[in-house]
Amino acid sequence: MKHKPKYFYRIFIPFILVGTLGMILFNGFAYLFTKNSFEDKITKEKQESVVQTMNTLEQKLQTLDYTFNSYIHDTAYKSYIRQPLTVSQFDQYRSIHEQLNYISSFGPNQTSVDLVSLEGNWRINEKGLKQLTEQDRSEIEAAYLSLPHDSTWIKEEQQDKTIKLIKRTPFYQSKKYGVMIIDIPLKSFSNLIYQSSENSPIYIYSKDGQLLFPNSIEKDDSINQKVIKSLLNQHERTGITDINLKGTDKYKVVYSKSDYNGWLYVSKISDADLAQNMKATMISSILMSSFLLLITLIIAYVSSDYLSKPIRELQKFIPLVKKEGVKDEFELIGNSIREVLAKNQSLEDMVTSQQEQLKTLFMFHLFHGRMDGQEIQEEMQGFDYTKTWACLYVIAIQFDSLENSQYTRNDKDLLLVSTNQIVSELIDPSERLTPIVYDSETQATIFICHDTDYEQHVLEINQFGEKIQSRIKEIFNLSISIGISKPFENLTDSRTGLLQGIDSLKYRLKVGKGSIIFYESISGTYNNKQINTYFPKMLENQLFDTIKLGESEKAKEILHLLLADMYKHSPTPQELELNMMRFVNDLMGLMQVMGMDTIEVDGQKTIYQEISEMNTAEEIELFIKNKIVYPLTDMIVERTDSQFKTIADKMLYIIHHEYDTELSLESIASRLHYNKNYLSSIFKKEFNQSFSKYLSLYRFDMAKKWLKETNLSVKEISEKLQYNNSQNFIRSFQKIEGTTPGKYRDLHRDDSLFSS
């Protein structure tokens, strides 16, 4: 690079300094923001991995558990579990063995089952049928009959490669004569557990803090037992915890607790893992910074050379100018300045002829808060505005809705310009500043009051507002709402006044369209710092149940009640918007659950943007009704019959196989993952009677069967049918059959059963 003059470096060096400093600051902030975002992303991905792992594994285990429970309650199982079984009974043994193998297939790979009959004195497993020895009986009774629950998950110390599910039968009797031992190899868990990183595997602990998976943990990867116990005592089912124990590195723990068996799923994320993952980002950032710095250097050099070019050119022309009577380059500069001043005067004359445009620009600057008091005073001197007033108001006007009209959103700019002209005509210039179209939604005007009577101000503004609304209605057949700010004295507060006017317009969701709303009358709700958490959840549940049943007209009525209740109990537009977004979010969740994946909205907007831009309650109700509720109910009606039949059959199966347990509609709803009211309506629709009545009649049918075919006492029958005492059973039986259980048995008993 050849030698450059000093003025070149005076331009070049600041360029380099500013560019370098900007690069350092930019990359520093970018690294901090990227680091936090990266950590949050990794943590969230790990949390999703842990929850997904828990859900996947539990689905297998719950399916296995439920299937074996159904098998245990089967009549065939109850008949042979107490009977002796020998190798000569090959057909029965083969049937039992096939059933156990089939049910085992619902669990993880290589799941095996040992079925032990303590009364029949036999044991069936993968090795075949075996008669129990005294040692076998002693080991089984010592290991499993002392467990606190009839169905228990355990991991034995001497066999750390398997998890066992122990079921003692019968469930609801103190004397146990059957034991089912379900062995699940821990290595089968590996196929079900999503391992996103070798450095942060997922561990599983029992509700007692015992490590279940993997078999063992390397010392460097271990999680402190105090941490595990703390996580087990947490009320939250899933979460992220920062761990900073003395003598160990800092790390995060992502956990999720099972509602099914209380197991704890944990994964550790250390700072070293995060740093390793950030290494590529840091290298990329350094390389990019070096590249940008090089670009800055080149640009600075080229720009400095370009900016110094006029000075070089001026130096070339100064000698030529002298021959024409100019002393030096400074005189040349002076002549240039005088020429510029002359042109500036000409420009000012032209600007004077464009005063209205300047007034509009002045109002834009006022409403955007771009001018201080001194600048406002200087600008006002050049305009013919009133210079004195008692107070000022900002009047903000917006169209309520263009739906069901001849206009579209593309016409809104033209409509606002027309509204601006109407305001200019209806309000005398002495009572206003220049009206302007502030943005694509709002027309704004500063209204001038010359006295301090607030009630008179309200009366005058209402009169002007009604005139403007009437004229707009007459010309365009559209309704507008008007928001009025609090009174203020200084034009520097114009921006605050405009925001108050726009905030007032948000309140039309509560008062309806075509409103004139004073910020003074609603400011109490904005200043209230308390958050109203009320939400009509019961009505929402009723609406969702009605939608699930495909009853569109009833859904329409409940939707109207829900929105009305929401408007009533939401004091501020902010709270109403919050509740509305919550309701829409719940609706979206229902749509996803019910299989409706698409919804039509205008343009590129989301459903939330579409609703948040609506100005009236009627618009919101029509949108939700026509875009979500009706399409969803129509879809549901098409598949209701087959779905109802499937659900009803499942309920009927549970009743027929578990009538002698503490069965209720709530417990079935929990197992089938449906709302109990929804199941009740399906059951009544399919069988023309309530769930409780059907269950009661079925239990009485079983009672009559036992009275005729068994020696069970009335008390034993009442206990098996879940009555608190036998007297209640006798009274209910007599009410239905017209006779007592004892007399019924005498009339219908089969003497051949008891002749022996």
KEFIKOL-993898 format. One record per residue (C-alpha): chain; x, y, z. Coordinates in steps of 0.02 Angstrom, whole numbers, plus 50000, padded with zeros to 5 digits. Layout:
BEGIN
PT   mol      px      py      pz
PT     A       X       Y       Z
...
END
This chain:
BEGIN
PT   mol      px      py      pz
PT     A   50000   50000   50000
PT     A   50078   50164   49944
PT     A   50099   50310   50063
PT     A   49936   50400   50105
PT     A   49910   50578   50169
PT     A   49861   50613   50350
PT     A   49679   50653   50312
PT     A   49662   50476   50240
PT     A   49714   50397   50406
PT     A   49601   50516   50502
PT     A   49458   50433   50410
PT     A   49528   50256   50402
PT     A   49575   50231   50587
PT     A   49402   50278   50659
PT     A   49323   50158   50534
PT     A   49435   50016   50597
PT     A   49407   50058   50782
PT     A   49218   50070   50765
PT     A   49208   49912   50658
PT     A   49318   49811   50777
PT     A   49226   49870   50933
PT     A   49059   49834   50852
PT     A   49119   49661   50801
PT     A   49179   49621   50977
PT     A   49017   49681   51058
PT     A   48908   49594   50931
PT     A   48997   49428   50944
PT     A   49005   49439   51133
PT     A   48818   49467   51150
PT     A   48783   49339   51012
PT     A   48887   49209   51105
PT     A   48797   49241   51270
PT     A   48625   49232   51190
PT     A   48673   49080   51086
PT     A   48746   48992   51238
PT     A   48586   49016   51340
PT     A   48477   48967   51194
PT     A   48586   48815   51160
PT     A   48580   48760   51341
PT     A   48391   48781   51347
PT     A   48373   48681   51187
PT     A   48482   48538   51249
PT     A   48393   48536   51417
PT     A   48221   48538   51336
PT     A   48270   48399   51215
PT     A   48335   48295   51359
PT     A   48176   48325   51459
PT     A   48070   48272   51311
PT     A   48181   48118   51292
PT     A   48156   48070   51475
PT     A   47967   48095   51466
PT     A   47957   47998   51302
PT     A   48061   47858   51377
PT     A   47947   47850   51529
PT     A   47789   47848   51421
PT     A   47857   47714   51304
PT     A   47917   47600   51443
PT     A   47763   47623   51550
PT     A   47648   47586   51405
PT     A   47729   47415   51389
PT     A   47729   47382   51576
PT     A   47549   47441   51601
PT     A   47489   47337   51455
PT     A   47577   47185   51528
PT     A   47508   47220   51703
PT     A   47329   47249   51643
PT     A   47331   47093   51533
PT     A   47391   46981   51675
PT     A   47260   47059   51791
PT     A   47124   47014   51667
PT     A   47196   46839   51654
PT     A   47196   46817   51843
PT     A   47012   46867   51853
PT     A   46965   46744   51717
PT     A   46852   46601   51773
PT     A   46965   46469   51695
PT     A   47114   46530   51796
PT     A   47014   46523   51957
PT     A   46962   46344   51918
PT     A   47133   46268   51889
PT     A   47248   46371   52003
PT     A   47189   46275   52157
PT     A   47187   46104   52075
PT     A   47328   45975   52064
PT     A   47410   45967   51893
PT     A   47516   45824   51830
PT     A   47608   45784   51670
PT     A   47464   45670   51620
PT     A   47354   45824   51601
PT     A   47454   45878   51450
PT     A   47313   45971   51360
PT     A   47277   46080   51509
PT     A   47462   46115   51538
PT     A   47488   46159   51355
PT     A   47338   46279   51359
PT     A   47404   46367   51515
PT     A   47580   46376   51444
PT     A   47517   46450   51279
PT     A   47411   46580   51370
PT     A   47559   46634   51478
PT     A   47673   46647   51327
PT     A   47543   46747   51231
PT     A   47516   46871   51372
PT     A   47705   46886   51398
PT     A   47719   46947   51218
PT     A   47631   47109   51268
PT     A   47780   47156   51376
PT     A   47961   47195   51333
PT     A   48065   47068   51238
PT     A   48110   46903   51325
PT     A   47979   46928   51462
PT     A   47946   46762   51548
PT     A   47818   46702   51676
PT     A   47821   46579   51821
PT     A   47648   46523   51878
PT     A   47647   46440   52049
PT     A   47498   46351   52129
PT     A   47529   46334   52316
PT     A   47374   46226   52341
PT     A   47395   46123   52182
PT     A   47581   46107   52224
PT     A   47644   46139   52046
PT     A   47743   46267   51949
PT     A   47739   46310   51762
PT     A   47878   46408   51677
PT     A   47985   46404   51520
PT     A   48060   46238   51577
PT     A   47890   46155   51588
PT     A   47780   46087   51727
PT     A   47863   46049   51893
PT     A   47796   45989   52060
PT     A   47847   46099   52208
PT     A   47968   46036   52339
PT     A   47964   46094   52518
PT     A   48116   46202   52483
PT     A   48029   46281   52333
PT     A   47875   46321   52438
PT     A   47981   46394   52578
PT     A   48079   46506   52458
PT     A   47922   46570   52371
PT     A   47829   46603   52533
PT     A   47977   46692   52609
PT     A   48015   46798   52456
PT     A   47842   46844   52392
PT     A   47698   46808   52514
PT     A   47765   46939   52636
PT     A   47758   47080   52507
PT     A   47646   47225   52561
PT     A   47539   47225   52402
PT     A   47459   47092   52293
PT     A   47543   47166   52139
PT     A   47722   47227   52166
PT     A   47872   47276   52059
PT     A   48038   47219   52137
PT     A   48222   47202   52091
PT     A   48311   47069   52191
PT     A   48488   47101   52250
PT     A   48556   46932   52194
PT     A   48480   46947   52021
PT     A   48518   47123   51962
PT     A   48485   47082   51778
PT     A   48295   47069   51790
PT     A   48144   47164   51855
PT     A   48005   47058   51929
PT     A   47818   47091   51937
PT     A   47744   46984   52077
PT     A   47556   46949   52082
PT     A   47479   46853   52226
PT     A   47306   46782   52197
PT     A   47167   46797   52233
PT     A   47184   46987   52250
PT     A   47046   47019   52373
PT     A   47068   46872   52493
PT     A   47188   46857   52637
PT     A   47234   46678   52596
PT     A   47342   46669   52440
PT     A   47351   46507   52343
PT     A   47432   46568   52182
PT     A   47588   46669   52139
PT     A   47632   46738   51967
PT     A   47814   46790   51943
PT     A   47842   46894   51787
PT     A   48028   46915   51743
PT     A   48078   47058   51628
PT     A   48263   47064   51577
PT     A   48341   47235   51603
PT     A   48428   47223   51435
PT     A   48256   47229   51352
PT     A   48236   47405   51426
PT     A   48379   47462   51314
PT     A   48272   47439   51159
PT     A   48135   47549   51236
PT     A   48244   47687   51307
PT     A   48293   47830   51192
PT     A   48478   47870   51219
PT     A   48512   48041   51142
PT     A   48691   48049   51205
PT     A   48818   47927   51274
PT     A   48874   48062   51397
PT     A   48702   48084   51473
PT     A   48610   47917   51480
PT     A   48442   47892   51564
PT     A   48435   47806   51734
PT     A   48282   47728   51815
PT     A   48258   47719   52004
PT     A   48121   47636   52105
PT     A   48011   47739   52220
PT     A   48126   47681   52362
PT     A   48280   47753   52276
PT     A   48349   47585   52215
PT     A   48436   47589   52046
PT     A   48337   47486   51921
PT     A   48421   47528   51756
PT     A   48558   47513   51702
PT     A   48629   47373   51809
PT     A   48768   47483   51875
PT     A   48837   47658   51855
PT     A   49016   47710   51832
PT     A   49080   47811   51979
PT     A   49108   47967   51873
PT     A   48930   47961   51807
PT     A   48842   47925   51971
PT     A   48705   48037   52039
PT     A   48712   48076   52224
PT     A   48585   47977   52325
PT     A   48534   48136   52416
PT     A   48486   48208   52247
PT     A   48384   48053   52204
PT     A   48290   48059   52371
PT     A   48259   48245   52347
PT     A   48187   48216   52174
PT     A   48075   48075   52238
PT     A   48004   48196   52368
PT     A   47966   48331   52237
PT     A   47781   48370   52210
PT     A   47807   48408   52025
PT     A   47796   48255   51914
PT     A   47928   48320   51792
PT     A   48058   48456   51799
PT     A   48238   48517   51789
PT     A   48350   48542   51942
PT     A   48521   48624   51957
PT     A   48641   48523   52065
PT     A   48792   48605   52150
PT     A   48862   48488   52283
PT     A   49026   48519   52372
PT     A   49172   48428   52292
PT     A   49080   48390   52129
PT     A   49053   48478   51964
PT     A   48896   48578   51933
PT     A   48766   48491   51827
PT     A   48581   48488   51787
PT     A   48465   48344   51820
PT     A   48312   48314   51710
PT     A   48184   48201   51791
PT     A   48008   48132   51772
PT     A   47910   48031   51901
PT     A   47787   47895   51853
PT     A   47607   47902   51912
PT     A   47594   47716   51877
PT     A   47728   47635   51985
PT     A   47820   47783   52063
PT     A   47981   47752   51965
PT     A   48098   47900   51939
PT     A   48175   47929   51767
PT     A   48332   48036   51777
PT     A   48463   48104   51658
PT     A   48614   48211   51702
PT     A   48677   48357   51597
PT     A   48849   48420   51652
PT     A   48935   48582   51607
PT     A   49067   48480   51517
PT     A   48934   48405   51404
PT     A   48867   48577   51363
PT     A   49041   48644   51330
PT     A   49079   48499   51214
PT     A   48919   48531   51117
PT     A   48960   48717   51107
PT     A   49136   48686   51040
PT     A   49084   48685   50858
PT     A   48982   48844   50884
PT     A   49129   48933   50964
PT     A   49246   48884   50822
PT     A   49119   48943   50694
PT     A   49098   49107   50788
PT     A   49287   49138   50790
PT     A   49304   49100   50605
PT     A   49155   49210   50563
PT     A   49224   49352   50669
PT     A   49392   49341   50583
PT     A   49308   49343   50414
PT     A   49198   49492   50459
PT     A   49348   49585   50530
PT     A   49439   49560   50365
PT     A   49286   49623   50271
PT     A   49279   49774   50388
PT     A   49461   49812   50353
PT     A   49432   49806   50165
PT     A   49274   49911   50175
PT     A   49360   50038   50288
PT     A   49504   50056   50166
PT     A   49392   50073   50013
PT     A   49273   50193   50102
PT     A   49415   50301   50169
PT     A   49491   50310   49998
PT     A   49322   50356   49924
PT     A   49283   50490   50055
PT     A   49454   50570   50034
PT     A   49434   50578   49847
PT     A   49340   50748   49847
PT     A   49482   50826   49946
PT     A   49608   50761   49820
PT     A   49503   50824   49678
PT     A   49485   50993   49765
PT     A   49674   51006   49781
PT     A   49689   50978   49595
PT     A   49565   51115   49550
PT     A   49625   51251   49670
PT     A   49765   51311   49553
PT     A   49643   51322   49409
PT     A   49519   51422   49513
PT     A   49652   51550   49559
PT     A   49675   51594   49375
PT     A   49490   51638   49373
PT     A   49502   51763   49517
PT     A   49478   51649   49667
PT     A   49610   51670   49800
PT     A   49614   51495   49873
PT     A   49513   51338   49908
PT     A   49431   51419   50062
PT     A   49356   51553   49954
PT     A   49295   51413   49843
PT     A   49213   51331   49994
PT     A   49137   51499   50045
PT     A   49063   51523   49873
PT     A   48992   51347   49883
PT     A   48912   51383   50052
PT     A   48831   51543   49988
PT     A   48763   51445   49841
PT     A   48693   51313   49960
PT     A   48610   51449   50068
PT     A   48530   51524   49915
PT     A   48461   51355   49865
PT     A   48401   51326   50045
PT     A   48300   51486   50040
PT     A   48219   51428   49881
PT     A   48180   51263   49966
PT     A   48099   51352   50115
PT     A   47987   51449   49998
PT     A   47932   51286   49919
PT     A   47904   51207   50091
PT     A   47790   51351   50141
PT     A   47674   51306   49998
PT     A   47664   51129   50067
PT     A   47609   51178   50243
PT     A   47471   51049   50257
PT     A   47593   50910   50220
PT     A   47708   50981   50353
PT     A   47566   50986   50478
PT     A   47532   50803   50444
PT     A   47717   50763   50467
PT     A   47716   50867   50628
PT     A   47570   50765   50695
PT     A   47661   50603   50652
PT     A   47812   50662   50750
PT     A   47700   50711   50897
PT     A   47613   50542   50903
PT     A   47777   50448   50889
PT     A   47857   50551   51029
PT     A   48000   50612   50920
PT     A   47998   50796   50977
PT     A   48038   50883   51141
PT     A   47952   51037   51209
PT     A   48071   51161   51128
PT     A   48053   51080   50956
PT     A   47864   51077   50971
PT     A   47859   51261   51017
PT     A   47968   51308   50868
PT     A   47861   51206   50748
PT     A   47698   51276   50817
PT     A   47755   51453   50778
PT     A   47752   51414   50592
PT     A   47573   51346   50594
PT     A   47405   51434   50615
PT     A   47349   51324   50760
PT     A   47266   51392   50916
PT     A   47408   51433   51036
PT     A   47310   51424   51200
PT     A   47196   51291   51276
PT     A   47140   51223   51444
PT     A   47167   51040   51401
PT     A   47184   50919   51256
PT     A   47113   50747   51213
PT     A   47166   50619   51085
PT     A   47021   50543   50987
PT     A   47065   50373   50910
PT     A   46945   50296   50782
PT     A   46944   50117   50718
PT     A   46823   50017   50611
PT     A   46739   49879   50711
PT     A   46733   49749   50573
PT     A   46727   49732   50384
PT     A   46650   49558   50393
PT     A   46484   49536   50301
PT     A   46509   49701   50209
PT     A   46553   49750   50031
PT     A   46729   49800   50086
PT     A   46886   49695   50111
PT     A   47041   49723   50214
PT     A   47126   49796   50060
PT     A   47000   49938   50066
PT     A   47039   49987   50246
PT     A   47172   50118   50200
PT     A   47051   50207   50085
PT     A   46913   50199   50217
PT     A   47029   50275   50348
PT     A   47077   50416   50230
PT     A   46893   50451   50200
PT     A   46861   50447   50388
PT     A   47004   50570   50412
PT     A   46922   50690   50289
PT     A   46753   50672   50376
PT     A   46832   50715   50545
PT     A   46915   50869   50466
PT     A   46745   50928   50402
PT     A   46641   50894   50560
PT     A   46762   50967   50690
PT     A   46802   51153   50675
PT     A   46989   51190   50651
PT     A   46988   51297   50809
PT     A   46941   51141   50909
PT     A   47071   51021   50840
PT     A   47243   50998   50769
PT     A   47267   50916   50599
PT     A   47184   50743   50592
PT     A   47295   50604   50524
PT     A   47288   50419   50480
PT     A   47408   50352   50611
PT     A   47425   50173   50547
PT     A   47330   50041   50449
PT     A   47202   50025   50591
PT     A   47184   50196   50673
PT     A   47135   50375   50631
PT     A   47190   50500   50766
PT     A   47145   50680   50808
PT     A   47197   50798   50949
PT     A   47039   50884   51015
PT     A   47057   51057   51097
PT     A   46954   51115   51247
PT     A   46959   51297   51302
PT     A   46881   51273   51475
PT     A   46910   51158   51624
PT     A   46734   51084   51641
PT     A   46763   50898   51620
PT     A   46578   50854   51606
PT     A   46559   50981   51467
PT     A   46708   50903   51379
PT     A   46625   50731   51387
PT     A   46464   50802   51316
PT     A   46551   50890   51171
PT     A   46661   50742   51125
PT     A   46510   50625   51131
PT     A   46415   50740   51014
PT     A   46557   50747   50889
PT     A   46583   50558   50904
PT     A   46399   50521   50868
PT     A   46404   50637   50716
PT     A   46558   50547   50648
PT     A   46480   50376   50679
PT     A   46318   50430   50595
PT     A   46409   50498   50442
PT     A   46515   50340   50423
PT     A   46360   50232   50440
PT     A   46268   50337   50311
PT     A   46409   50336   50181
PT     A   46490   50165   50204
PT     A   46360   50068   50306
PT     A   46498   50023   50431
PT     A   46514   50046   50618
PT     A   46661   50128   50705
PT     A   46714   50139   50886
PT     A   46799   50290   50964
PT     A   46927   50289   51106
PT     A   46957   50450   51205
PT     A   47115   50480   51306
PT     A   47128   50563   51476
PT     A   47143   50754   51468
PT     A   47320   50824   51457
PT     A   47397   50997   51438
PT     A   47565   50977   51351
PT     A   47585   50917   51172
PT     A   47734   50814   51231
PT     A   47603   50696   51307
PT     A   47520   50667   51137
PT     A   47595   50493   51116
PT     A   47533   50440   51288
PT     A   47361   50508   51244
PT     A   47358   50409   51081
PT     A   47406   50248   51170
PT     A   47267   50280   51297
PT     A   47142   50303   51157
PT     A   47196   50141   51073
PT     A   47190   50051   51242
PT     A   47012   50115   51264
PT     A   46963   50037   51098
PT     A   47019   49867   51161
PT     A   46877   49879   51287
PT     A   46746   49863   51150
PT     A   46763   49674   51170
PT     A   46667   49704   51333
PT     A   46545   49841   51282
PT     A   46516   49796   51099
PT     A   46540   49882   50932
PT     A   46492   50061   50892
PT     A   46554   50121   51063
PT     A   46626   50285   51124
PT     A   46745   50239   51266
PT     A   46835   50362   51381
PT     A   46998   50301   51454
PT     A   46954   50394   51615
PT     A   46807   50277   51643
PT     A   46909   50117   51622
PT     A   47079   50168   51688
PT     A   47040   50087   51855
PT     A   47041   49916   51772
PT     A   47209   49950   51689
PT     A   47287   50012   51851
PT     A   47227   49861   51948
PT     A   47382   49754   51977
PT     A   47283   49600   52031
PT     A   47264   49463   51902
PT     A   47094   49379   51889
PT     A   47126   49193   51864
PT     A   46943   49148   51840
PT     A   46911   49034   51691
PT     A   46745   48944   51652
PT     A   46823   48770   51651
PT     A   46659   48682   51688
PT     A   46574   48760   51537
PT     A   46726   48719   51432
PT     A   46717   48536   51486
PT     A   46531   48534   51443
PT     A   46569   48610   51273
PT     A   46706   48483   51236
PT     A   46594   48338   51291
PT     A   46456   48404   51178
PT     A   46578   48420   51032
PT     A   46639   48242   51061
PT     A   46458   48185   51050
PT     A   46436   48279   50885
PT     A   46293   48387   50950
PT     A   46328   48547   50853
PT     A   46172   48646   50905
PT     A   46198   48610   51089
PT     A   46383   48653   51068
PT     A   46331   48819   50992
PT     A   46224   48860   51145
PT     A   46360   48811   51269
PT     A   46491   48910   51169
PT     A   46382   49065   51182
PT     A   46363   49039   51370
PT     A   46550   49009   51391
PT     A   46602   49167   51297
PT     A   46471   49270   51388
PT     A   46536   49206   51555
PT     A   46715   49243   51501
PT     A   46671   49422   51452
PT     A   46577   49445   51616
PT     A   46719   49388   51730
PT     A   46865   49467   51635
PT     A   46878   49648   51700
PT     A   47012   49704   51575
PT     A   47043   49669   51390
PT     A   47213   49597   51437
PT     A   47132   49468   51550
PT     A   46999   49433   51420
PT     A   47133   49409   51287
PT     A   47230   49293   51405
PT     A   47074   49188   51440
PT     A   47029   49187   51255
PT     A   47202   49123   51208
PT     A   47188   48990   51343
PT     A   47020   48936   51274
PT     A   47085   48933   51095
PT     A   47238   48833   51152
PT     A   47123   48705   51236
PT     A   47019   48698   51076
PT     A   47176   48666   50974
PT     A   47222   48526   51093
PT     A   47048   48450   51072
PT     A   47064   48464   50883
PT     A   47229   48370   50888
PT     A   47159   48235   51002
PT     A   47006   48214   50891
PT     A   47113   48203   50732
PT     A   47072   48374   50655
PT     A   47243   48436   50598
PT     A   47199   48587   50489
PT     A   47100   48747   50504
PT     A   47071   48879   50372
PT     A   47126   49058   50413
PT     A   47154   49209   50303
PT     A   47326   49241   50229
PT     A   47480   49184   50324
PT     A   47411   49221   50498
PT     A   47397   49097   50639
PT     A   47231   49064   50725
PT     A   47293   49164   50876
PT     A   47335   49315   50768
PT     A   47167   49301   50680
PT     A   47070   49307   50844
PT     A   47180   49439   50928
PT     A   47145   49559   50783
PT     A   46957   49541   50801
PT     A   46873   49690   50882
PT     A   46703   49624   50937
PT     A   46635   49476   51032
PT     A   46520   49431   50887
PT     A   46667   49411   50769
PT     A   46759   49296   50890
PT     A   46605   49188   50923
PT     A   46567   49169   50737
PT     A   46748   49126   50697
PT     A   46762   48991   50832
PT     A   46590   48922   50789
PT     A   46614   48914   50600
PT     A   46800   48875   50591
PT     A   46820   48752   50736
PT     A   46661   48693   50823
PT     A   46554   48650   50671
PT     A   46694   48566   50569
PT     A   46746   48467   50723
PT     A   46569   48407   50764
PT     A   46537   48361   50581
PT     A   46696   48256   50581
PT     A   46650   48173   50746
PT     A   46473   48130   50688
PT     A   46546   48027   50544
PT     A   46640   47912   50660
PT     A   46530   47919   50817
PT     A   46433   47757   50792
PT     A   46584   47642   50774
PT     A   46680   47733   50912
PT     A   46533   47723   51033
PT     A   46516   47537   51000
PT     A   46700   47505   51036
PT     A   46700   47604   51199
PT     A   46536   47527   51257
PT     A   46604   47351   51224
PT     A   46759   47389   51328
PT     A   46649   47449   51473
PT     A   46540   47294   51459
PT     A   46693   47180   51461
PT     A   46757   47264   51620
PT     A   46588   47244   51706
PT     A   46574   47060   51661
PT     A   46750   47021   51721
PT     A   46767   47137   51871
PT     A   46590   47149   51942
PT     A   46654   47078   52108
PT     A   46779   47221   52133
PT     A   46757   47400   52189
PT     A   46704   47451   52014
PT     A   46646   47628   51974
PT     A   46621   47740   51823
PT     A   46765   47850   51885
PT     A   46888   47704   51888
PT     A   46838   47646   51713
PT     A   46852   47825   51648
PT     A   47028   47834   51718
PT     A   47079   47669   51639
PT     A   47005   47709   51469
PT     A   47065   47891   51476
PT     A   46894   47970   51450
PT     A   46786   48092   51547
PT     A   46662   47999   51658
PT     A   46513   48103   51596
PT     A   46561   48059   51417
PT     A   46567   47873   51458
PT     A   46401   47885   51550
PT     A   46314   47961   51398
PT     A   46389   47829   51281
PT     A   46337   47685   51395
PT     A   46159   47751   51413
PT     A   46145   47778   51226
PT     A   46204   47601   51186
PT     A   46109   47503   51322
PT     A   45961   47618   51364
PT     A   46005   47617   51549
PT     A   46133   47696   51664
PT     A   46300   47617   51706
PT     A   46258   47599   51890
PT     A   46091   47515   51855
PT     A   46168   47392   51732
PT     A   46308   47349   51855
PT     A   46183   47324   51996
PT     A   46070   47210   51891
PT     A   46219   47108   51830
PT     A   46278   47084   52008
PT     A   46104   47023   52058
PT     A   46107   46900   51912
PT     A   46271   46832   51978
PT     A   46198   46826   52154
PT     A   46052   46722   52092
PT     A   46172   46606   52001
PT     A   46275   46581   52159
PT     A   46119   46553   52264
PT     A   46062   46416   52145
PT     A   46229   46334   52106
PT     A   46343   46357   52258
PT     A   46346   46338   52447
PT     A   46406   46518   52473
PT     A   46317   46599   52618
PT     A   46215   46759   52594
PT     A   46349   46855   52689
PT     A   46488   46787   52577
PT     A   46389   46833   52422
PT     A   46358   47010   52486
PT     A   46544   47033   52521
PT     A   46593   46970   52348
PT     A   46470   47095   52272
PT     A   46549   47239   52371
PT     A   46404   47271   52494
PT     A   46453   47349   52660
PT     A   46344   47227   52756
PT     A   46230   47082   52715
PT     A   46071   47174   52771
PT     A   46089   47302   52633
PT     A   46108   47161   52508
PT     A   45954   47069   52574
PT     A   45847   47228   52566
PT     A   45903   47267   52388
PT     A   45878   47086   52333
PT     A   45702   47081   52407
PT     A   45658   47247   52324
PT     A   45705   47180   52152
PT     A   45653   46994   52165
PT     A   45509   47010   52288
PT     A   45585   46882   52405
PT     A   45737   46860   52518
PT     A   45897   46774   52457
PT     A   45865   46627   52573
PT     A   45690   46595   52507
PT     A   45751   46616   52329
PT     A   45883   46481   52360
PT     A   45753   46364   52433
PT     A   45641   46387   52280
PT     A   45776   46367   52148
PT     A   45916   46264   52223
PT     A   45970   46109   52131
PT     A   45965   45965   52257
PT     A   46081   45863   52150
PT     A   46224   45982   52191
PT     A   46210   45945   52376
PT     A   46151   45763   52379
PT     A   46328   45704   52403
END
